Amino acid sequence: MSQYPLRLEGEDAPMIRFQDVTKRYDDLTVLDRLNLDVAAGEMVTIIGPSGSGKTTVLRVLMTLERIDGGVIYVDGEPLTHMEKDGRLVQANAAHLRRMRGKIGMCFQHFNLFPHMTALGNCMEGPVQVLGLSKKEAEERALELLDMVGMAEKRDEHPSRLSGGQQQRVAIARALAMRPTVMLFDEVTSALDPEVISEVTNVIRALSEQHQLTMLMVTHQMGFAKEISDRVVFFFDGSIEEQGTPDKLFDCPEKERTQQFLSAVLEAT
């Protein structure tokens, strides 16, 4: 691993870096020497056909999957590896656990604890993982529930909340762990069109108020165009094209991008 730096330093260092990252499942290469930087405070959305590798990007960032080549860095530190005797070696469980604390994730189906209230869902991680007192965790949870417009529903269980409300609680729960990076996996695809704007407004507020670095996967092109600083089109495990939303959606240069967008927009 001598070709990869032990740390990323300097003012221009990205918050997230995929450097030559490869991920395989048996004979199938899902990520093919991927190189991708995400700057601090940037919102990047990944789009592409099913099987293009976009969800795998989030899974390896969450350390749910091990990579087969290259290095991933988060906040200047290697995520998938760690330093030992002046070189990078495979990360152990303790290193992965510590680095995972920098990353929050919101899923398509919310994954809230059904037996806990909205407040309890947001308190559980800070108490059990971060060691906050219940008073500290409650203060933090109430502040975040208020930020996502769910303070009045603090004592409701998930079954009593709409999809949009559950997703906002899930975002507050992830934020309660104080991540520097937030990942969103199809967070609007299970929602009715009229409530997508609720979640869009919350994510936009996060970007403006908290300077979080955000990486999102979505099939909804209107959502991607509205919320992103940069859109990255994946095809066969590699980046085919990327650019600002206006550039990528209005003037795509690559034929594969044009075909994908034409098919997706025609279907909607």
C-alpha positions in Angstrom: 0.0 0.0 0.0 3.0 2.3 -0.3 1.6 4.1 -3.3 -1.2 5.6 -1.1 -0.7 8.4 1.5 -1.1 7.7 5.2 -3.2 10.8 5.5 -4.7 13.5 3.3 -3.5 16.9 4.5 -3.8 20.5 3.4 -6.6 23.0 2.8 -7.7 21.4 -0.4 -7.9 17.8 1.0 -11.4 16.4 0.2 -13.7 15.2 3.0 -14.2 11.9 1.1 -11.8 10.3 -1.3 -12.1 7.0 -3.2 -8.7 6.2 -4.6 -8.5 3.3 -7.1 -11.3 1.6 -5.2 -12.3 -1.8 -6.5 -15.1 -4.0 -5.2 -15.9 -7.5 -6.6 -18.5 -10.1 -5.9 -17.0 -13.3 -7.2 -16.4 -12.7 -10.9 -18.5 -9.5 -11.0 -16.6 -6.2 -10.6 -19.0 -3.7 -9.1 -16.6 -0.8 -8.6 -13.7 -0.7 -11.1 -10.7 1.4 -9.8 -13.1 4.2 -8.7 -11.6 7.6 -8.1 -14.0 10.2 -6.6 -13.4 13.2 -4.3 -16.2 15.0 -2.4 -15.2 18.3 -0.9 -16.1 19.4 2.6 -19.7 20.8 2.6 -20.5 19.5 -0.9 -23.7 17.7 -1.8 -23.0 15.0 -4.4 -25.7 12.8 -5.9 -25.0 9.6 -7.7 -27.3 8.4 -10.4 -27.2 5.5 -12.9 -28.9 2.3 -13.9 -29.5 -0.6 -11.5 -26.3 -2.6 -11.0 -24.0 0.3 -11.9 -22.4 0.3 -8.5 -23.9 3.4 -6.9 -25.4 1.8 -3.8 -22.1 -0.1 -3.3 -20.4 3.3 -2.9 -22.6 3.9 0.2 -22.2 0.4 1.5 -18.4 0.5 1.5 -18.4 4.0 3.1 -20.6 2.6 5.9 -18.1 -0.3 6.2 -20.9 -2.7 5.5 -18.7 -4.2 2.7 -14.9 -4.6 2.5 -13.2 -3.3 -0.7 -10.9 -5.5 -2.8 -8.4 -2.8 -3.9 -7.5 0.9 -3.3 -8.2 3.1 -0.3 -11.1 5.2 1.0 -10.3 8.3 3.1 -12.8 10.2 5.3 -11.8 13.5 6.8 -8.2 13.0 5.9 -7.9 9.6 7.5 -7.9 6.2 5.8 -11.3 4.5 6.4 -10.6 1.1 5.0 -7.0 0.9 6.2 -5.0 2.1 9.1 -1.3 3.1 9.7 1.0 0.5 11.2 4.8 0.8 11.2 4.6 3.6 8.6 2.5 1.8 6.1 -1.2 1.2 5.5 -2.7 -2.2 6.5 -6.3 -3.5 6.5 -8.3 -1.7 9.2 -9.2 -3.7 12.3 -12.6 -3.6 14.0 -11.6 -0.9 16.5 -10.5 1.5 13.7 -13.6 0.8 11.7 -15.8 1.5 14.7 -14.1 4.8 15.4 -14.2 6.0 11.8 -17.8 4.9 11.5 -18.6 7.6 14.1 -17.8 10.2 11.4 -20.6 8.9 9.1 -24.4 9.1 9.4 -26.8 7.2 7.1 -30.4 7.5 6.2 -32.1 4.6 4.5 -34.9 4.2 2.0 -37.2 2.5 4.6 -36.3 4.7 7.6 -35.2 1.7 9.9 -36.6 3.4 13.0 -37.0 1.4 16.2 -40.7 0.6 16.2 -41.0 0.3 20.0 -39.5 3.7 20.6 -40.9 7.2 20.2 -39.4 9.7 17.9 -37.6 11.2 20.9 -36.4 7.8 22.0 -35.1 6.9 18.5 -33.0 10.1 18.5 -31.7 9.5 22.1 -30.7 5.9 21.8 -27.4 6.2 19.8 -26.0 9.2 21.8 -26.7 7.4 25.1 -25.6 3.8 24.2 -22.7 4.6 21.8 -21.5 8.1 22.6 -22.0 7.8 26.4 -24.1 11.0 26.8 -26.3 11.3 29.8 -30.0 11.0 29.2 -30.4 14.7 29.9 -27.8 15.6 27.3 -29.1 13.2 24.8 -32.7 14.5 25.3 -31.6 18.1 24.8 -29.7 17.2 21.6 -32.6 15.1 20.3 -35.2 17.8 21.0 -33.1 20.4 19.2 -32.8 18.2 16.1 -36.4 17.2 16.1 -37.3 20.9 16.1 -34.9 21.5 13.3 -36.6 18.9 11.1 -40.1 20.1 12.1 -40.9 17.1 14.2 -40.8 18.5 17.8 -44.6 18.2 18.2 -44.4 14.5 17.3 -41.7 13.7 19.9 -43.8 11.2 21.8 -45.3 9.4 18.8 -44.1 5.9 17.7 -43.2 5.4 14.1 -46.4 3.6 13.3 -48.3 6.8 14.1 -46.2 8.9 11.7 -46.4 9.3 7.9 -43.6 8.3 5.6 -42.3 11.9 5.3 -42.4 12.3 9.1 -40.6 9.0 9.7 -37.9 10.0 7.2 -37.4 13.4 9.0 -37.1 11.5 12.3 -34.5 9.2 10.7 -32.5 12.2 9.6 -32.6 13.7 13.1 -31.6 10.4 14.6 -28.5 10.2 12.2 -27.6 13.8 13.1 -27.8 13.1 16.8 -24.5 11.1 16.4 -22.8 14.3 15.2 -21.4 12.9 11.9 -19.3 15.0 9.5 -20.5 13.0 6.5 -24.2 12.1 5.8 -25.2 9.4 3.3 -28.7 9.2 1.9 -29.9 6.0 0.1 -33.0 6.6 -1.9 -34.5 8.6 0.9 -37.4 9.9 -1.1 -38.3 6.8 -3.2 -40.7 5.4 -0.5 -42.5 8.7 -0.2 -45.6 10.2 -1.8 -44.7 13.0 -4.3 -46.4 15.7 -2.1 -44.2 14.9 0.9 -40.9 14.7 -1.0 -40.6 18.5 -0.6 -40.6 18.1 3.2 -37.5 16.0 3.0 -35.9 18.1 0.3 -36.3 21.2 2.6 -34.8 19.4 5.5 -31.7 18.2 3.5 -31.3 21.7 2.1 -31.3 23.2 5.6 -28.7 20.7 6.7 -26.5 21.8 3.9 -26.9 25.5 4.7 -26.8 25.4 8.5 -24.5 22.5 9.4 -22.0 22.4 6.5 -22.3 18.7 6.3 -20.7 16.8 3.5 -23.4 14.7 1.8 -23.4 11.9 -0.6 -26.7 10.6 -2.0 -28.0 7.9 -4.3 -31.4 8.4 -5.9 -33.5 7.4 -8.9 -35.5 10.6 -8.8 -33.9 13.0 -11.3 -36.0 16.1 -10.2 -34.8 15.6 -6.6 -31.2 15.2 -7.7 -31.3 18.3 -9.9 -32.9 20.4 -7.1 -30.7 19.4 -4.2 -27.2 18.7 -5.6 -24.0 20.7 -6.1 -22.7 18.0 -8.4 -24.3 15.0 -10.0 -22.2 11.9 -10.9 -23.5 9.3 -13.5 -22.3 5.8 -12.9 -22.1 3.1 -15.5 -20.6 -0.4 -15.0 -18.8 0.5 -11.8 -17.1 3.6 -13.1 -17.9 7.3 -13.4 -19.1 7.9 -17.0 -19.8 11.6 -16.6 -20.2 14.3 -13.9 -21.0 18.0 -13.5 -23.3 20.5 -12.1 -27.0 19.5 -12.2 -27.7 22.0 -15.0 -24.8 20.8 -17.1 -25.5 17.1 -16.6 -29.2 17.1 -17.1 -29.5 19.8 -19.7 -26.3 19.2 -21.8 -25.0 15.7 -21.1 -21.9 14.9 -23.3 -21.7 11.1 -23.2 -24.0 8.9 -25.2 -24.6 6.6 -22.3 -25.7 9.5 -20.1 -28.0 10.8 -22.8 -29.6 7.4 -23.2 -30.1 6.9 -19.4 -31.6 10.3 -18.9 -33.8 10.0 -21.9 -35.2 6.6 -20.7 -35.7 7.8 -17.1 -37.3 11.1 -17.9 -39.5 9.5 -20.5 -40.7 6.9 -17.9 -41.7 9.7 -15.5 
